[in-house]
Amino acid sequence: MPVHRPGTARRLRLLAVGILLAAFSLLYTLPSSAADTPARGSAHMGMGVIAHDGRHGTPATGDTTQTEGVDVSSHQGNVAWSTLWNSGVKWAYVKATEGTYYTNPYFAQQYNGSYNVGMIRGAYHFATPDTTTGAAQANYFVDHGGGWSRDGKTLPGALDIEWNPYGAACYGKSQSTMITWISSFLNQYKARTGRDAVIYTATNWWTQCTGNYAGFGAGNPLWIARYASTVGTLPAGWSFYTMWQYTSSGPVVGDHNKFNGALDRVIALANG
C-alpha cells in the first residue's frame, strides 16, 4: 500500500509549529538567574537584603533616642526633600557611584536637595569587588561625589558591601581576598578624605563572605541592614551600630533608617 505523504503546504505548517515549540521550550528552560539579573549600575542599598530576607520591619519602641534618616538612589528620581523633612527625616545618604563605571544621574538633585532643606547628608558607593580594586573604586567614589568636608552637614562616605545582584553572592572572592578588597577601599578612602568610611552591610552576608571578620569595628562606623523589629546580632568587631536600615518601604520615599542617637550625634559624626 502506498504511503500517504502530506502536501508541501502542510509540511511547511508542521515545520513552523515545530520551530515555535522549540523556541518556547528554550525560553522556559533558561536559568532564572539569567532572566532576573539586573543591569549593571541599578543596584542600591538593601537590594540583596530584600532578596535574601524579604521582610519589612517596624522598629520596636524603646527608651533609646534615635534619629530618622533615608537613603536614596536613581530609583527614587527627583526627591521631594521638603516632604521628607516635614515627616521627621533629618539625615540622608545618596548613592553616588558603583564600581568604576556608574554615577547616579540624580545625584546632584538628591545630594544638594537634602542639604538645602537642612538635612545632614552623605554619599555612598555600591561596591563591585569583581570589577576593579578597592583602591580604584575608592578613588572613583571620591572623584564623583564621595568626598567630605567639615561643614557640619556632610557625613563620611559609606561603602555599601552586600550580596551581589549580578552574580555569585561573594563576587567570586574567598573570605580572605574579600577582606583585602575591603581594606584596600577603606585605606584609600581615608587617605583621600581623612575620614574612616561607614560600612553598610548585613550580618549574614558579612559572615558568609568575610568569615565574620572583626578587624574593622574599631575604626569604621557600622550601618547594619535588617528588616525586622530589632537589629539582631551584629557582625563581629562591633558592639553597637551607628545606623540601622530597618525597612525598604518607607512611609514617604526611599529606604528608612534609624541613627543610634539624637541629632547632635549625627552632627558629631559629620564633624568627625
C-alpha positions as CSV (number, residue, x, y, z in Angstrom):
1,M,0.0,0.0,0.0
2,P,1.5,3.4,-0.9
3,V,2.4,5.7,2.0
4,H,0.4,8.9,2.2
5,R,2.7,11.9,2.1
6,P,1.4,15.3,3.2
7,G,1.4,18.1,0.7
8,T,4.0,20.9,0.6
9,A,1.8,23.5,2.4
10,R,1.0,21.1,5.2
11,R,4.7,20.2,5.6
12,L,5.6,23.9,5.9
13,R,2.9,24.4,8.6
14,L,4.2,21.4,10.6
15,L,7.7,22.8,10.3
16,A,6.6,26.2,11.6
17,V,4.8,24.7,14.5
18,G,7.9,22.6,15.4
19,I,10.1,25.7,15.3
20,L,7.7,27.6,17.6
21,L,7.6,24.7,20.1
22,A,11.4,24.5,20.2
23,A,11.7,28.2,20.8
24,F,9.2,28.1,23.7
25,S,11.0,25.1,25.2
26,L,14.3,27.0,25.1
27,L,12.8,30.1,26.6
28,Y,11.2,28.3,29.6
29,T,14.3,26.3,30.3
30,L,16.7,29.2,30.5
31,P,18.2,29.6,34.0
32,S,16.1,32.0,36.1
33,S,19.3,33.9,37.1
34,A,19.9,34.9,33.5
35,A,16.4,36.3,33.2
36,D,16.5,38.0,36.6
37,T,19.9,39.6,36.6
38,P,19.6,43.4,36.6
39,A,21.6,45.8,34.6
40,R,24.9,47.0,36.0
41,G,24.5,50.3,37.8
42,S,21.0,49.5,39.0
43,A,22.0,48.2,42.4
44,H,21.0,50.1,45.6
45,M,21.3,49.7,49.3
46,G,19.3,46.8,50.6
47,M,18.9,45.2,47.2
48,G,20.5,42.0,48.4
49,V,18.7,42.2,51.8
50,I,15.3,42.3,50.0
51,A,16.3,39.2,48.0
52,H,17.7,37.2,51.0
53,D,15.4,38.5,53.7
54,G,12.3,39.8,52.1
55,R,10.7,41.2,55.3
56,H,9.9,44.8,56.1
57,G,10.4,45.8,59.7
58,T,9.0,48.2,62.1
59,P,11.4,49.1,64.9
60,A,10.3,48.2,68.4
61,T,9.7,51.2,70.6
62,G,12.3,51.8,73.4
63,D,14.0,54.4,75.5
64,T,16.9,55.0,73.2
65,T,16.7,58.2,71.3
66,Q,17.1,57.6,67.6
67,T,17.0,60.0,64.6
68,E,15.2,59.1,61.3
69,G,17.0,59.0,58.0
70,V,16.7,57.8,54.5
71,D,18.9,56.5,51.7
72,V,18.1,57.0,48.0
73,S,19.4,56.2,44.6
74,S,18.4,56.7,41.0
75,H,15.3,54.5,41.7
76,Q,13.8,57.5,43.6
77,G,14.5,60.0,40.8
78,N,14.0,63.6,41.9
79,V,13.1,63.5,45.6
80,A,10.7,65.8,47.4
81,W,13.1,66.6,50.2
82,S,10.8,69.1,51.9
83,T,8.1,66.4,52.3
84,L,10.7,64.1,53.9
85,W,12.0,66.9,56.2
86,N,8.4,67.7,57.3
87,S,7.9,64.0,58.0
88,G,10.8,64.0,60.5
89,V,13.7,62.8,58.4
90,K,16.8,64.7,59.4
91,W,19.7,62.9,57.6
92,A,20.2,61.1,54.2
93,Y,22.6,59.1,52.2
94,V,22.6,59.3,48.4
95,K,24.1,56.8,46.0
96,A,27.0,58.5,44.2
97,T,28.7,55.6,42.4
98,E,29.0,51.9,41.6
99,G,32.2,50.1,40.6
100,T,34.2,52.4,38.4
101,Y,31.6,52.6,35.6
102,Y,28.5,54.3,37.0
103,T,27.4,57.6,38.5
104,N,23.9,58.3,39.8
105,P,22.3,60.7,37.2
106,Y,20.1,62.2,40.0
107,F,23.0,62.7,42.4
108,A,23.1,66.5,42.3
109,Q,19.3,66.9,42.9
110,Q,19.4,64.3,45.7
111,Y,22.6,65.3,47.4
112,N,22.2,69.1,47.2
113,G,18.4,69.0,47.7
114,S,18.7,67.2,51.0
115,Y,21.3,69.7,52.1
116,N,19.2,72.7,51.1
117,V,16.2,71.7,53.3
118,G,18.5,71.3,56.3
119,M,19.4,67.7,56.3
120,I,22.8,66.3,57.2
121,R,23.7,64.1,54.2
122,G,26.4,61.9,52.8
123,A,27.2,59.8,49.8
124,Y,27.5,56.0,49.4
125,H,29.3,53.7,46.9
126,F,27.9,50.4,45.8
127,A,30.9,48.0,45.8
128,T,31.5,45.5,43.0
129,P,34.7,43.7,44.1
130,D,34.7,41.6,41.0
131,T,35.3,44.5,38.6
132,T,38.2,46.6,39.9
133,T,40.3,47.0,43.0
134,G,39.1,48.5,46.3
135,A,41.5,51.5,45.9
136,A,40.4,52.2,42.4
137,Q,36.7,52.2,43.5
138,A,37.5,54.5,46.5
139,N,39.2,57.0,44.1
140,Y,36.3,56.8,41.7
141,F,33.9,57.4,44.6
142,V,35.8,60.4,45.9
143,D,36.1,61.9,42.4
144,H,32.4,61.6,41.8
145,G,30.7,63.0,44.9
146,G,32.0,60.9,47.7
147,G,34.3,63.5,49.2
148,W,34.0,65.0,52.7
149,S,34.3,68.5,54.3
150,R,34.0,69.6,57.9
151,D,30.9,71.8,57.4
152,G,28.7,70.0,60.0
153,K,26.4,68.9,57.3
154,T,28.4,66.2,55.4
155,L,28.6,62.6,56.7
156,P,31.6,60.5,55.8
157,G,31.2,58.3,52.7
158,A,29.7,54.9,53.1
159,L,30.8,51.6,51.5
160,D,27.7,49.5,50.6
161,I,29.1,46.0,50.6
162,E,26.4,43.3,50.4
163,W,25.0,40.4,48.2
164,N,26.0,40.7,44.6
165,P,22.9,41.4,42.5
166,Y,24.7,40.4,39.3
167,G,26.1,37.0,40.2
168,A,27.7,35.0,43.0
169,A,27.0,36.4,46.4
170,C,30.6,37.0,47.4
171,Y,31.6,38.3,43.9
172,G,33.8,35.2,43.3
173,K,36.1,36.1,46.2
174,S,37.4,34.0,49.1
175,Q,36.9,35.3,52.6
176,S,40.5,36.4,52.8
177,T,40.5,38.2,49.4
178,M,37.3,39.9,50.3
179,I,38.8,41.3,53.5
180,T,41.8,42.5,51.5
181,W,39.5,44.2,48.9
182,I,37.5,46.0,51.7
183,S,40.7,47.1,53.4
184,S,42.0,48.5,50.1
185,F,38.9,50.6,49.7
186,L,38.8,51.8,53.3
187,N,42.5,52.7,53.4
188,Q,42.3,54.7,50.1
189,Y,39.2,56.5,51.2
190,K,40.8,57.6,54.4
191,A,44.0,58.6,52.5
192,R,41.9,60.8,50.2
193,T,39.5,62.3,52.8
194,G,41.0,61.9,56.2
195,R,37.8,60.1,57.4
196,D,37.0,56.4,58.1
197,A,34.2,55.3,55.8
198,V,31.0,53.9,57.2
199,I,30.4,50.2,56.3
200,Y,26.9,49.2,55.3
201,T,26.3,45.5,55.3
202,A,24.1,42.7,56.6
203,T,25.3,40.2,59.3
204,N,24.5,37.2,57.2
205,W,26.5,38.5,54.2
206,W,29.4,39.6,56.4
207,T,29.6,36.1,58.0
208,Q,29.4,34.3,54.6
209,C,31.8,36.5,52.7
210,T,34.4,37.7,55.2
211,G,34.2,34.8,57.7
212,N,32.7,37.3,60.2
213,Y,36.0,39.3,60.2
214,A,36.3,41.6,63.3
215,G,39.1,43.9,62.2
216,F,37.1,47.0,61.1
217,G,35.0,47.5,64.2
218,A,37.4,49.8,66.0
219,G,37.5,52.4,63.2
220,N,34.6,52.2,60.8
221,P,31.1,53.0,61.9
222,L,28.6,50.2,61.2
223,W,25.4,50.7,59.2
224,I,23.5,47.5,59.6
225,A,20.7,46.3,57.3
226,R,18.0,44.2,59.0
227,Y,14.3,44.4,58.1
228,A,12.8,43.4,61.4
229,S,11.6,44.9,64.7
230,T,15.1,44.6,66.3
231,V,18.5,45.0,64.9
232,G,19.6,41.4,65.8
233,T,23.1,40.1,66.0
234,L,25.8,42.4,64.8
235,P,28.9,41.4,62.8
236,A,32.0,40.6,64.8
237,G,34.0,43.6,65.9
238,W,31.1,45.9,66.5
239,S,29.5,46.1,69.9
240,F,26.9,48.7,68.7
241,Y,25.5,50.0,65.5
242,T,25.7,53.6,64.3
243,M,22.8,53.3,61.8
244,W,20.2,50.7,61.1
245,Q,18.3,50.3,57.9
246,Y,15.0,48.8,59.1
247,T,12.8,48.8,56.0
248,S,12.9,49.2,52.2
249,S,9.4,50.5,52.1
250,G,9.4,53.8,53.9
251,P,6.2,55.8,54.5
252,V,7.4,58.6,52.1
253,V,10.3,57.5,49.8
254,G,13.5,55.5,49.9
255,D,14.8,53.1,52.5
256,H,14.3,54.2,56.1
257,N,16.9,54.1,58.8
258,K,17.5,54.9,62.4
259,F,20.6,56.7,63.7
260,N,21.6,55.4,67.1
261,G,21.4,58.7,68.9
262,A,19.9,62.1,68.9
263,L,20.5,64.7,66.2
264,D,23.6,66.1,68.0
265,R,25.3,62.7,67.5
266,V,24.6,62.8,63.7
267,I,26.2,66.2,63.7
268,A,29.2,64.8,65.7
269,L,29.7,62.1,63.1
270,A,29.6,64.7,60.3
271,N,32.2,66.8,62.1
272,G,34.5,63.9,62.7
